Amino acid sequence: MILFFIKRIRFYILFSLLCSFRLGLAQQKLAAEIQMPAFSKTTVGEVFQLLKDRQDVLFSFNGNILQMDSVIYPRAYRGNLYDYLDGILGKEYSFKELGKHIIVQYTPQRMSVDFEVQTPRKDKVVITGYIKNIRTNNPISNASIFDRSALLSTLTDKNGYFELDVKKKSNLIAVNVSKEMFRDTSVMVIFPIEAQIGDKKKREYGYFEGYEEDHGLYRSFFGRVFLSPAQRIQSMNLGGMFLYSPYQISMTPGLSSHGFIRSQIVNKFSLNIIGGATAGVSGVELGGVFNINQYNMHGFQVAGVFNTVGGNVGGVQLAGVGNRVFGTVKGVQIGGVLNKVDTVRGVQIAGVANTAKEAAGTTQLAGVLNNSSGEVGIQIAGIANKAKKVKGFQLAGIVNIADSSDYPIGLLNLIKNGEKSLSLAIDENRYLGLQFRSGGRVLYSVLSVGAALVDDGPSKYTFEAGLGAVLLNTAKFALRTEITTRNHLTDKFKLLDNHQSSFRIIPAYKLTEVLSIFVAPSFNYAERDEDTISGTGTRWKTWGRDRSRNTFYGGGIAGLMLKL
């Protein structure tokens, strides 16, 4: 009993001594001496910008707990950065340094740590203890307990109790305690070992800059189904901090070579036999079924079914079914069914659909649908394209939709600031047609239906489709050119075999802002009527077609056009 009491006293003495040096050793930028002027009135954002310029630091925080436009009145100051931030923001905020990042957290609560160390084997240490609210003395559940160097972590239970098994590879370990809304606490533990530790390499760690922006991974279908509540709690407690590791192997997200702290580790090589969930990838990740990354993926990622990334992607993503990225993609996404991303800069290829909030400079290719809520470069789809602004062109089997798109190609082009008009015209063969033109400011589509005003054999009606371009558009005059193909139908709407192709140049005089008159010459090729005896060769005529022979001929169309 006396020996146990002596051990406990020794540990608490060592803990107190080490914690007194913790700030100076670990927080170099926060301990740096600074000099700041007085401000009669300024904002938090302006002070942070000045500190960034002078001290080369980046501030990361949740916009819900600290507003950049909050007004403050700081006095002139000379001293360390930590005390300056503590003075202008208040005691309810805490500051943590990770690389160049100063993490500002709202931590109005404080915790106490009561622990003891057991050594059941020579190479093993078990650290047990209780975490309590220092003000209320109530136990704190779901607090994260982790050893950064050994890649070990656990959560406290409802009584605030924890156990952490540590292999003794060093005579010094730092057990860190984190809980949302509480100030972080570190427990330094020293115990004797026989192995030499002078060459032990310090583990590298980092911070995900966009963490405080709610990317929605844990609220998504993939997060709810494949990530446990304990992982979400761990992520909330540890914030954007992550560690680096050369590799990891997982059978499932719950069975990984990195154990419970797997979701806070960025790996250079990651192999998920069925599926895995990690902090991120900086290299290569292979998944038999799926890969889930909490933060970023930089490199090459392949999954049999799907990839899900909570942050950004730089490189190539390949998935048998789909890719879902909550941040920005810079590179190539290829999905058998679907690619979905917030922002993309590169190429998206999907068997069914690509969707993005912003895709400036991006090429989207899909079997069915491309969709961009903002700007996009090029869209090519089997059925439909939709975007707000298109810088390149759209090519769709049926319809293109956009606020602004100068070069859409499809049967229908519903462009907000583009071409939309109806015209009624008669051609050289005395067919009266109603044409609908839709498209952008340059390219547009033509759809037309017509009826024969005179007897033209079996042909009674026509259907016409084509592509047009606006060559000139002034206040009083417009010049267009069109290429169309016409199909003939009987009085019972049976399709005939005699097709007709036309090239037209359409000058139009504007009678008003919305009404124009036009007379347009055309050059045409028409196949003979299917119920006639064919003549020999192809005939050339100046005007009108020959119903018994394939004919190249001149023609024209005249009518009125109404701008919609």
C-alpha positions as CSV (number, residue, x, y, z in Angstrom):
1,M,0.0,0.0,0.0
2,I,2.8,2.4,0.9
3,L,4.6,1.5,-2.4
4,F,1.5,2.2,-4.4
5,F,1.1,5.6,-2.7
6,I,4.7,6.5,-3.5
7,K,4.2,5.6,-7.1
8,R,1.1,7.8,-7.3
9,I,3.0,10.7,-5.8
10,R,5.9,10.3,-8.2
11,F,3.5,10.4,-11.2
12,Y,1.7,13.5,-10.1
13,I,5.0,15.3,-9.5
14,L,6.3,14.4,-12.9
15,F,3.0,15.4,-14.5
16,S,3.0,18.8,-12.8
17,L,6.6,19.5,-13.8
18,L,6.1,18.5,-17.4
19,C,2.9,20.5,-17.8
20,S,4.6,23.6,-16.7
21,F,6.9,23.3,-19.7
22,R,4.3,22.1,-22.2
23,L,3.3,25.5,-23.6
24,G,6.9,26.6,-24.3
25,L,7.9,23.3,-25.9
26,A,4.9,22.6,-28.1
27,Q,3.4,26.0,-28.9
28,Q,6.3,27.9,-30.6
29,K,4.2,30.4,-32.5
30,L,1.8,31.0,-29.6
31,A,4.9,31.7,-27.4
32,A,6.5,34.0,-29.9
33,E,7.0,37.6,-28.8
34,I,4.8,40.1,-30.8
35,Q,4.2,43.8,-30.8
36,M,0.7,45.1,-31.7
37,P,-0.5,48.7,-32.0
38,A,-3.6,50.1,-30.2
39,F,-6.9,50.3,-32.2
40,S,-9.6,52.8,-31.4
41,K,-12.0,50.4,-33.2
42,T,-11.3,47.3,-35.3
43,T,-12.6,43.9,-36.1
44,V,-11.4,40.4,-35.3
45,G,-10.8,39.7,-39.0
46,E,-8.6,42.8,-39.3
47,V,-6.5,41.8,-36.3
48,F,-6.1,38.2,-37.6
49,Q,-5.0,39.5,-41.0
50,L,-2.4,41.7,-39.4
51,L,-1.1,38.8,-37.3
52,K,-1.0,36.6,-40.4
53,D,1.1,39.2,-42.3
54,R,3.5,39.8,-39.4
55,Q,3.7,36.3,-37.8
56,D,3.1,34.0,-40.7
57,V,0.2,32.2,-39.0
58,L,-3.2,31.0,-40.2
59,F,-6.3,31.2,-38.0
60,S,-8.9,28.4,-38.2
61,F,-12.2,28.5,-36.3
62,N,-15.9,27.8,-36.6
63,G,-17.7,30.8,-37.9
64,N,-20.7,30.0,-35.6
65,I,-18.7,30.7,-32.5
66,L,-16.5,33.6,-33.7
67,Q,-17.5,36.3,-36.2
68,M,-14.8,37.9,-38.3
69,D,-16.7,41.2,-38.3
70,S,-17.0,41.3,-34.4
71,V,-15.9,44.8,-33.2
72,I,-13.1,44.9,-30.6
73,Y,-11.0,47.7,-29.0
74,P,-7.5,46.2,-28.3
75,R,-4.8,48.3,-26.5
76,A,-1.2,48.4,-27.6
77,Y,0.5,45.2,-26.6
78,R,4.0,43.7,-26.3
79,G,4.3,40.1,-25.2
80,N,3.6,36.6,-26.4
81,L,0.8,35.8,-29.0
82,Y,-1.1,33.5,-26.7
83,D,-1.7,36.2,-24.0
84,Y,-2.6,38.7,-26.7
85,L,-5.3,36.4,-28.2
86,D,-6.5,35.5,-24.7
87,G,-6.8,39.2,-23.9
88,I,-8.8,40.3,-27.0
89,L,-11.1,37.2,-27.2
90,G,-11.5,36.2,-23.6
91,K,-11.0,33.3,-21.3
92,E,-13.8,31.2,-22.9
93,Y,-11.6,30.6,-26.0
94,S,-8.6,28.3,-26.2
95,F,-5.8,28.2,-28.7
96,K,-4.0,25.2,-30.2
97,E,-1.0,25.3,-32.6
98,L,-0.7,22.8,-35.4
99,G,2.0,23.8,-37.9
100,K,1.2,27.3,-39.2
101,H,-2.4,27.0,-38.0
102,I,-3.6,28.6,-34.8
103,I,-6.9,26.7,-33.9
104,V,-9.3,28.9,-32.1
105,Q,-11.9,26.9,-30.1
106,Y,-14.8,27.9,-27.9
107,T,-14.1,26.0,-24.7
108,P,-16.0,27.5,-21.8
109,Q,-15.7,24.3,-19.8
110,R,-12.6,22.8,-18.1
111,M,-11.8,19.2,-17.2
112,S,-9.8,17.4,-14.6
113,V,-7.9,14.1,-15.1
114,D,-7.4,11.5,-12.4
115,F,-5.2,8.6,-13.6
116,E,-3.0,5.8,-12.6
117,V,-0.5,3.6,-14.5
118,Q,-0.3,-0.2,-14.3
119,T,2.5,-2.3,-15.9
120,P,1.1,-5.9,-16.2
121,R,4.0,-6.8,-18.5
122,K,7.5,-5.5,-19.1
123,D,6.5,-4.2,-22.6
124,K,3.0,-3.0,-21.8
125,V,1.5,-0.1,-19.9
126,V,-2.2,0.3,-19.0
127,I,-3.3,3.9,-18.2
128,T,-6.6,4.1,-16.5
129,G,-8.5,7.0,-15.0
130,Y,-11.5,9.3,-14.8
131,I,-12.3,12.6,-16.6
132,K,-14.6,15.0,-14.7
133,N,-16.0,18.5,-15.2
134,I,-13.8,20.7,-13.0
135,R,-16.6,23.0,-12.0
136,T,-19.4,20.5,-11.3
137,N,-17.3,17.3,-10.6
138,N,-19.6,15.4,-12.9
139,P,-18.1,12.7,-15.1
140,I,-17.5,13.5,-18.8
141,S,-18.6,10.8,-21.2
142,N,-17.4,10.4,-24.8
143,A,-14.1,12.3,-24.2
144,S,-11.3,11.2,-26.6
145,I,-8.2,9.8,-24.9
146,F,-5.3,9.3,-27.4
147,D,-1.6,8.8,-27.7
148,R,-0.5,10.7,-30.8
149,S,2.8,8.9,-31.2
150,A,1.5,5.4,-30.8
151,L,-1.7,5.9,-32.8
152,L,-3.9,4.7,-30.0
153,S,-7.2,6.2,-28.8
154,T,-10.4,5.4,-26.8
155,L,-13.5,7.2,-25.5
156,T,-14.6,7.6,-21.9
157,D,-17.7,5.7,-20.8
158,K,-20.8,7.2,-19.1
159,N,-18.9,7.3,-15.8
160,G,-16.0,9.2,-17.4
161,Y,-13.7,6.1,-17.0
162,F,-11.2,5.1,-19.6
163,E,-8.5,2.5,-20.2
164,L,-5.6,3.0,-22.7
165,D,-3.2,0.1,-23.5
166,V,0.3,1.4,-24.5
167,K,3.3,-0.6,-25.7
168,K,6.4,0.7,-24.0
169,K,8.5,2.0,-26.8
170,S,9.5,5.1,-25.0
171,N,10.0,6.2,-21.4
172,L,7.8,9.3,-22.1
173,I,4.3,9.4,-23.5
174,A,1.8,12.2,-23.8
175,V,-1.8,11.2,-23.2
176,N,-4.1,13.9,-24.7
177,V,-7.7,14.4,-23.6
178,S,-10.1,16.3,-25.9
179,K,-13.8,17.0,-25.7
180,E,-16.0,19.4,-27.6
181,M,-16.6,22.6,-25.6
182,F,-13.8,21.7,-23.1
183,R,-10.2,22.9,-23.1
184,D,-7.8,20.2,-24.2
185,T,-5.7,18.6,-21.5
186,S,-2.4,16.6,-21.7
187,V,-1.1,14.1,-19.2
188,M,2.6,13.4,-19.4
189,V,3.7,9.9,-18.1
190,I,7.3,8.9,-17.5
191,F,8.4,5.3,-16.6
192,P,11.7,3.6,-16.8
193,I,12.5,1.2,-19.7
194,E,15.7,-0.6,-20.7
195,A,15.6,0.2,-24.4
196,Q,17.5,3.1,-25.9
197,I,15.3,5.9,-27.2
198,G,17.7,8.6,-28.4
199,D,17.0,8.0,-32.1
200,K,13.2,7.8,-31.8
201,K,11.5,9.7,-34.6
202,K,8.8,12.1,-33.8
203,R,5.5,11.4,-35.5
204,E,4.3,14.0,-38.0
205,Y,0.9,15.5,-37.7
206,G,-1.2,18.2,-39.4
207,Y,-4.5,20.1,-39.5
208,F,-7.3,20.0,-42.0
209,E,-7.9,23.7,-42.7
210,G,-11.5,23.3,-43.9
211,Y,-12.6,21.2,-41.0
212,E,-14.7,23.9,-39.3
213,E,-16.8,24.2,-42.4
214,D,-19.6,21.6,-42.1
215,H,-18.9,19.3,-45.1
216,G,-21.8,17.0,-44.2
217,L,-19.9,13.7,-44.4
218,Y,-21.3,12.4,-41.1
219,R,-24.8,13.5,-42.0
220,S,-24.7,11.9,-45.5
221,F,-26.0,8.4,-46.3
222,F,-22.4,7.1,-46.4
223,G,-21.6,8.6,-43.0
224,R,-24.8,7.3,-41.3
225,V,-24.4,3.8,-42.7
226,F,-20.6,3.1,-42.7
227,L,-19.3,5.3,-39.9
228,S,-20.0,4.6,-36.2
229,P,-21.3,7.3,-33.7
230,A,-18.0,6.8,-31.8
231,Q,-16.0,7.9,-34.9
232,R,-18.2,11.0,-35.2
233,I,-17.6,11.8,-31.5
234,Q,-13.9,11.3,-32.0
235,S,-13.9,13.6,-35.0
236,M,-15.8,16.3,-33.1
237,N,-13.4,16.1,-30.1
238,L,-10.2,16.1,-32.1
239,G,-11.3,18.7,-34.6
240,G,-9.2,18.9,-37.8
241,M,-6.1,17.3,-36.3
242,F,-4.7,14.3,-38.1
243,L,-1.6,12.1,-38.0
244,Y,0.5,10.7,-40.9
245,S,1.3,7.0,-41.4
246,P,3.0,5.2,-44.3
247,Y,0.3,2.6,-44.7
248,Q,-2.8,1.0,-43.3
249,I,-4.8,-2.2,-44.1
250,S,-8.5,-2.6,-43.3
251,M,-11.0,-5.4,-43.6
252,T,-13.9,-3.1,-42.7
253,P,-14.0,0.4,-41.1
254,G,-14.2,-1.3,-37.7
255,L,-11.3,-3.7,-38.3
256,S,-8.2,-1.7,-39.2
257,S,-4.4,-1.9,-38.5
258,H,-4.7,1.5,-36.9
259,G,-7.5,0.6,-34.5
260,F,-10.0,3.2,-33.2
261,I,-7.9,6.2,-34.2
262,R,-7.9,5.2,-37.9
263,S,-10.3,8.1,-38.8
264,Q,-7.7,10.6,-37.7
265,I,-4.8,9.2,-39.8
266,V,-3.7,10.2,-43.3
267,N,-1.9,7.3,-45.1
268,K,0.5,7.2,-48.0
269,F,-0.9,3.7,-49.0
270,S,-4.2,2.4,-47.9
271,L,-5.6,-1.0,-48.7
272,N,-9.3,-1.7,-47.8
273,I,-10.1,-5.3,-48.6
274,I,-13.9,-4.7,-48.2
275,G,-13.9,-1.1,-47.1
276,G,-12.2,1.4,-44.9
277,A,-12.5,4.8,-43.2
278,T,-9.5,7.1,-42.7
279,A,-8.6,10.7,-42.2
280,G,-7.3,10.9,-45.8
281,V,-4.8,9.7,-48.4
282,S,-1.6,11.2,-49.7
283,G,-0.7,8.6,-52.2
284,V,-2.7,5.5,-53.3
285,E,-5.9,4.0,-51.9
286,L,-7.5,0.7,-53.1
287,G,-10.9,-0.5,-51.9
288,G,-12.6,-3.8,-52.8
289,V,-16.0,-2.2,-52.2
290,F,-15.6,1.3,-50.8
291,N,-13.2,4.0,-49.5
292,I,-14.2,6.8,-47.1
293,N,-11.9,9.7,-46.2
294,Q,-12.9,12.2,-43.6
295,Y,-10.6,14.9,-45.0
296,N,-8.6,15.1,-48.2
297,M,-7.5,12.6,-50.9
298,H,-4.4,13.5,-52.9
299,G,-3.2,10.9,-55.4
300,F,-4.9,7.9,-56.9
301,Q,-8.1,6.3,-55.4
302,V,-9.9,3.2,-56.8
303,A,-13.0,1.4,-55.4
304,G,-15.1,-1.4,-56.6
305,V,-18.3,0.4,-55.7
306,F,-17.9,3.9,-54.3
307,N,-15.4,6.6,-53.0
308,T,-16.5,9.2,-50.5
309,V,-14.3,12.1,-49.5
310,G,-15.3,14.7,-46.9
311,G,-12.7,17.3,-48.0
312,N,-10.9,17.9,-51.3
313,V,-9.5,15.6,-54.0
314,G,-6.4,16.2,-56.0
315,G,-5.7,13.5,-58.6
316,V,-7.8,10.6,-59.9
317,Q,-10.9,8.9,-58.5
318,L,-12.2,5.7,-60.1
319,A,-15.3,3.9,-58.8
320,G,-17.5,1.1,-60.2
321,V,-20.6,2.9,-59.2
322,G,-19.9,6.4,-57.9
323,N,-17.7,9.1,-56.4
324,R,-19.0,11.6,-53.7
325,V,-16.8,14.5,-52.7
326,F,-18.0,17.2,-50.3
327,G,-15.2,19.6,-51.2
328,T,-13.3,20.4,-54.4
329,V,-12.0,18.0,-57.0
330,K,-8.9,19.0,-59.0
331,G,-8.3,16.2,-61.4
332,V,-10.3,13.4,-62.9
333,Q,-13.5,11.6,-61.6
334,I,-14.7,8.5,-63.3
335,G,-17.8,6.7,-62.0
336,G,-19.7,3.9,-63.5
337,V,-23.0,5.5,-62.5
338,L,-22.6,8.9,-60.7
339,N,-20.1,11.6,-59.8
340,K,-21.2,14.2,-57.3
341,V,-19.0,17.0,-56.0
342,D,-19.4,20.5,-54.6
343,T,-16.7,22.1,-56.8
344,V,-14.7,20.5,-59.6
345,R,-11.8,21.6,-61.8
346,G,-10.9,19.0,-64.4
347,V,-12.9,16.2,-65.9
348,Q,-16.0,14.2,-64.8
349,I,-17.0,11.0,-66.6
350,A,-20.0,9.1,-65.6
351,G,-22.1,6.3,-67.0
352,V,-25.3,8.0,-65.9
353,A,-24.8,11.5,-64.3
354,N,-22.4,14.1,-63.2
355,T,-23.5,16.8,-60.8
356,A,-21.6,19.7,-59.2
357,K,-22.3,23.0,-57.6
358,E,-19.4,24.7,-59.4
359,A,-17.5,23.4,-62.4
360,A,-15.7,26.3,-64.0
361,G,-13.2,25.1,-66.7
362,T,-14.5,21.5,-66.3
363,T,-15.5,19.0,-68.9
364,Q,-18.5,16.8,-67.9
365,L,-19.3,13.7,-70.0
366,A,-22.3,11.5,-69.0
367,G,-24.5,8.9,-70.6
368,V,-27.7,10.6,-69.3
369,L,-27.3,14.0,-67.5
370,N,-24.8,16.7,-66.6
371,N,-25.7,19.3,-64.0
372,S,-23.7,22.3,-62.7
373,S,-25.4,24.8,-60.4
374,G,-22.8,27.4,-61.3
375,E,-20.3,27.8,-64.2
376,V,-19.1,24.9,-66.4
377,G,-16.7,24.5,-69.3
378,I,-18.0,21.8,-71.6
379,Q,-21.0,19.4,-71.1
380,I,-21.7,16.4,-73.3
381,A,-24.6,14.1,-72.4
382,G,-26.8,11.5,-74.0
383,I,-30.1,13.2,-72.9
384,A,-29.7,16.5,-71.0
385,N,-27.2,19.2,-69.8
386,K,-28.0,21.8,-67.2
387,A,-25.9,24.7,-66.0
388,K,-26.0,28.3,-64.9
389,K,-23.3,29.6,-67.2
390,V,-21.4,27.7,-69.9
391,K,-18.1,28.9,-71.1
392,G,-17.6,26.3,-73.8
393,F,-20.3,24.3,-75.5
394,Q,-23.2,22.0,-74.6
395,L,-24.0,18.8,-76.6
396,A,-27.1,16.8,-75.6
397,G,-29.3,14.2,-77.3
398,I,-32.5,16.0,-76.2
399,V,-32.2,19.3,-74.2
400,N,-29.7,21.8,-72.9
401,I,-30.7,24.2,-70.1
402,A,-28.7,27.2,-69.0
403,D,-28.9,30.9,-68.0
404,S,-26.0,31.6,-70.4
405,S,-24.7,29.3,-73.1
406,D,-23.6,30.6,-76.5
407,Y,-23.0,27.2,-78.2
408,P,-25.7,24.7,-77.2
409,I,-26.4,21.7,-79.6
410,G,-29.5,19.7,-78.9
411,L,-33.1,19.3,-80.1
412,L,-34.2,21.8,-77.5
413,N,-32.0,24.6,-76.0
414,L,-33.6,26.5,-73.2
415,I,-31.2,29.3,-72.7
416,K,-32.4,32.2,-70.6
417,N,-30.5,35.0,-72.5
418,G,-30.3,33.2,-75.8
419,E,-32.4,32.6,-79.0
420,K,-36.2,31.8,-78.7
421,S,-38.4,32.5,-81.7
422,L,-41.4,31.3,-83.7
423,S,-41.7,31.8,-87.5
424,L,-44.3,31.0,-90.1
425,A,-43.0,30.5,-93.6
426,I,-43.6,29.0,-97.0
427,D,-41.0,27.3,-99.2
428,E,-40.4,26.7,-102.9
429,N,-42.4,23.5,-102.8
430,R,-45.4,25.3,-101.2
431,Y,-45.2,23.8,-97.8
432,L,-46.4,26.1,-95.0
433,G,-44.2,25.5,-91.9
434,L,-44.1,26.6,-88.3
435,Q,-40.5,26.8,-87.0
436,F,-39.3,27.0,-83.4
437,R,-35.7,28.2,-82.9
438,S,-34.1,27.8,-79.5
439,G,-30.5,28.2,-78.4
440,G,-27.7,30.6,-77.4
441,R,-26.6,33.9,-78.8
442,V,-24.6,32.1,-81.5
443,L,-25.8,28.5,-82.1
444,Y,-29.4,27.4,-81.9
445,S,-31.6,24.4,-82.9
446,V,-34.5,24.4,-85.4
447,L,-37.6,22.3,-85.0
448,S,-40.4,22.6,-87.6
449,V,-43.7,21.1,-88.6
450,G,-45.3,21.8,-92.0
451,A,-48.2,21.0,-94.3
452,A,-48.5,20.8,-98.1
453,L,-50.7,23.6,-99.6
454,V,-50.8,21.8,-103.0
455,D,-50.9,18.2,-104.1
456,D,-47.4,16.7,-103.6
457,G,-48.1,13.0,-104.1
458,P,-48.2,10.9,-100.9
459,S,-46.5,13.6,-98.8
460,K,-48.9,15.7,-96.8
461,Y,-46.9,16.8,-93.7
462,T,-43.3,17.4,-92.8
463,F,-41.1,17.4,-89.8
464,E,-37.8,19.2,-89.8
465,A,-34.9,19.5,-87.4
466,G,-31.6,21.4,-87.8
467,L,-28.8,23.6,-86.5
468,G,-28.5,27.3,-87.0
469,A,-26.0,30.1,-86.3
470,V,-26.4,33.8,-85.8
471,L,-23.8,35.5,-88.0
472,L,-24.9,39.1,-87.5
473,N,-27.4,40.8,-85.1
474,T,-28.0,44.5,-85.1
475,A,-30.9,46.8,-84.1
476,K,-32.6,46.5,-87.5
477,F,-31.0,43.5,-89.3
478,A,-30.0,39.9,-88.5
479,L,-28.2,37.3,-90.6
480,R,-28.5,33.6,-89.9
481,T,-27.4,30.4,-91.6
482,E,-29.1,27.0,-91.1
483,I,-28.6,23.3,-92.0
484,T,-31.8,21.2,-91.7
485,T,-33.1,17.8,-92.6
486,R,-36.8,17.2,-93.5
487,N,-38.9,14.0,-93.2
488,H,-42.1,13.6,-95.1
489,L,-45.3,11.9,-93.7
490,T,-48.5,10.7,-95.3
491,D,-52.0,11.9,-94.4
492,K,-52.0,9.0,-91.8
493,F,-48.6,10.2,-90.4
494,K,-46.7,7.3,-91.9
495,L,-43.0,8.1,-92.4
496,L,-41.9,8.2,-96.1
497,D,-38.4,7.4,-97.3
498,N,-37.8,10.6,-99.3
499,H,-35.7,12.8,-97.1
500,Q,-34.6,16.4,-97.9
501,S,-31.6,18.3,-96.6
502,S,-31.3,22.1,-96.9
503,F,-28.7,24.8,-96.4
504,R,-30.2,28.3,-95.9
505,I,-28.9,31.8,-95.5
506,I,-31.6,33.9,-93.8
507,P,-31.4,37.7,-93.9
508,A,-34.1,39.3,-91.7
509,Y,-35.3,42.8,-91.4
510,K,-36.7,43.8,-88.0
511,L,-40.0,45.5,-88.3
512,T,-40.2,45.9,-84.5
513,E,-38.1,44.7,-81.5
514,V,-39.9,41.3,-81.7
515,L,-41.2,41.0,-85.3
516,S,-39.0,40.4,-88.4
517,I,-39.6,39.6,-92.0
518,F,-37.2,37.4,-94.0
519,V,-36.7,36.0,-97.5
520,A,-34.0,33.3,-97.6
521,P,-32.4,31.5,-100.5
522,S,-31.6,27.8,-100.0
523,F,-29.6,25.0,-101.6
524,N,-31.3,21.6,-101.2
525,Y,-30.9,17.9,-101.9
526,A,-34.1,15.8,-102.1
527,E,-34.6,12.1,-102.7
528,R,-37.2,11.0,-105.2
529,D,-40.7,10.0,-104.1
530,E,-40.8,6.3,-103.2
531,D,-43.9,5.6,-105.4
532,T,-42.4,6.9,-108.6
533,I,-40.4,5.2,-111.3
534,S,-36.8,6.3,-110.9
535,G,-35.0,8.2,-113.6
536,T,-31.3,7.7,-114.3
537,G,-28.7,9.6,-112.3
538,T,-29.0,12.7,-110.1
539,R,-30.5,15.8,-111.5
540,W,-29.4,19.4,-110.9
541,K,-32.1,22.1,-111.1
542,T,-32.2,25.8,-110.6
543,W,-35.5,25.8,-108.8
544,G,-37.7,23.1,-107.3
545,R,-37.1,19.4,-107.0
546,D,-37.9,16.5,-109.4
547,R,-40.1,14.0,-107.7
548,S,-38.9,11.1,-109.9
549,R,-35.2,11.6,-109.4
550,N,-32.8,12.6,-106.6
551,T,-32.3,16.3,-107.1
552,F,-29.8,19.1,-106.2
553,Y,-31.7,22.3,-106.6
554,G,-32.1,25.9,-105.6
555,G,-35.0,27.1,-103.5
556,G,-36.1,29.6,-101.0
557,I,-38.2,30.3,-97.9
558,A,-40.1,33.5,-96.9
559,G,-42.0,34.4,-93.8
560,L,-42.4,36.3,-90.5
561,M,-40.4,35.6,-87.3
562,L,-41.6,36.4,-83.8
563,K,-39.1,36.8,-81.0
564,L,-40.3,35.1,-77.8
